[in-house]
Amino acid sequence: MAKKSQEREDEARLSYQQGTSDKVYNVYLKQDRQGWVVETEYGRRGGTLTKNFKTARPMDWSSARVVFENVVREKTGKGYV
């Protein structure tokens, strides 16, 4: 089955700096063999980043895209840019 033209990997690289806080939060929409996943990595800038999945299992592209956009919206609402 051919990939639809809108189905593509994406990423958002966000950061937050205020006072002594200097954090990064990266969000990735990735395709694996079984579908699409949303992976995050976050932590203090320059430190070891913690990796996490926001999708419990691979899913179709449109569902994963909604998860990706919700994570980005949540973080930008908390001051990440």
Secondary structure, 3 states (H helix, E strand, C coil): CCCCCCCCCEEEEEEEEECCEEEEEEEEEEEECCEEEEEEEEEECCCCCEEEECCCCCECHHHHHHHHHHHHHHHHHCCCC
